Amino acid sequence: MKKMAFPLFSDSSKVRTPSNLALQILIFLAVFIVIYLAQGIFASFFVLPEMFGAMDRAGVFDSPASFRYKEIYDIAMSVSMQDNVLIPTLFTTVFGIILSIIYCRFIEKRSLSSMGFRPKKIVPRYFGGLLVGIALMAAITGISLLTGVNSIRLEGDINFGIILLYFSGFFIQGASEEIIFRGYLMNSVGGKHSVFTALTVSSLAFALAHIANPGITVLAFVNLVLFAVFAGLYILCFDDIWGACAIHSIWNFTQGNVFGISVSGTGSTPSIFRTTAESDISWLTGGNFGIEGSLITTFILLAASVLVVLRMKKKYKEN
């Protein structure tokens, strides 16, 4: 595929985007740090009171001479996975959307359209993405059940109110990551460099952003890259970001709050079903990272990417 084969990349090539790849990456790192700090500051209003309370109950402040760093870390991880902390944290990812748009619009002088915010077919593209995301996670979970890797049961006490809050949070969180890594980074790089470079840089950046997640493995990292490649191809195929935002959001929500599987190592959250590992083979179950770290996910993402490429070739051949 030629460098300017895609309209989104053509749009980005006409604006004030740096041509030097190293400079583009450094600028992205700076923007990402600002986003991370903004999210962290607002999340701290929910995290810190819970964390200090848990530390006080554990007696951490009673022995300052022998500060228990490992215990503090464990408390912090436990608190971050509580519903009253995790849900507001999902909502703080709105800063990723706001700051990415501000940078692209006012610094790079790019239009919203060049980020994938095309004004046409928003509703059908978004709902189409929801169906694709549900199908992907259902296929992954279904294969794990059919092969005996996992088992599933209906939860006894389902809190639909909390589940609805998670759905709303993931609606923002999934869109935020797509806008940061694809709408901003992939399209900026693709405007000045090849499709391969744009997909590679944005996909590696996406995976590296999750490198500190609990339970991360080499296979989980590979699958994060594959998911990012699939999402990037999907955006280029349909020439907008709506479907990819929907896929990302519903992928996380269906995984965590429908099937009851840890989402990228975040642990158990309220769900309709609860999926439990029946195998001791971590590269099949995904281990503590969740099914995103499974070889089953690798297979499904590769198959989905091939289907998108075939759809893309047909589309551009017809045009």
Phi, psi and omega in degrees: 000138182285162184302320184254033184288340188244135181305320181299318179289324177297319178298318182289335183287342186269359185245185188278065177257131179302142180274335182284121184297316180300320179293320178300317181293318179297318178297318178300318179301319179296315179296318181296321178296319178298316178299314181298318180292318180298314178296319182294321180297313181287325177293331183297334178296335179261328185282310189299315179300319179293320182292314180296324177295317179293322179293322179294317179295330179277355178078021182297323183282353181279345183224067182296337181291332180237070184302128187262084186297318181297318180294321179296318178299314179298320178295317181298317180294319180295316180295319183296342181260004176286146182303318183287354175251314185295319181297308177300326179297322176299320181290332180291346178292354175301335178294333175296321178292310185297311185288326176296317179295317179300314181297308183295321185284318190253341178261306178279350180060038178267150176281159175299328179298325180289346176269356180106001179277067179286141185282347184264148172057035182298310184295309180296325180292321181292313180292328174298319177296321177301316180295319179296314180298317178297317181298319181296310182290326177294321179294316180298311181294318180300316178297319180296328179284316182295328181271359179079008178293319180232163170234163183220148177216156177282133178292144182283320183238098185264121179264091184292334177296313178295319180298321178295323177295320176297319179301316179296319179295316179292332175303319179280314185298316180296317178296321181301312182293324177294319181291320179294307190271334179252304182301319178270289191295307184300316183288328176295313179293318181296336178290339183241346184226185184287164176300318180300315180296316181298314180293319182294310182297311183292325181288319177294322178297318179299313181294318181295331178294343180253009189295335181267002180296144179301138175080008181299138177229173178299316181294321177298319178297315178301317181293326175297319176297315181296320177298318180295321177297314178301313180298319178296316178297320180298317179297315181293324181294316184261359173060032171199172185257354187300312182297319180294322176300316180295316180301312183297314182296312184285332174302310181293315182294313180298318179298310187275317191251357171254304183271350176069046179244143178301129179266107179052040175084010183278356177087188184282139175231163178305135185210170178279317176245166174230116180265131184236139179289132176251350180251151176267001183272107188294330181284356172260319181275333186095351178063213182291341180288336184102180188293347174295342178263017183261152175295335176298318178295322177303311181299314182294318180293322177296315180297317180296321179295319178298317179298320179294319179298318178296318177296321180294316180298319179295317182298313184284335175290320179294328183273000000 
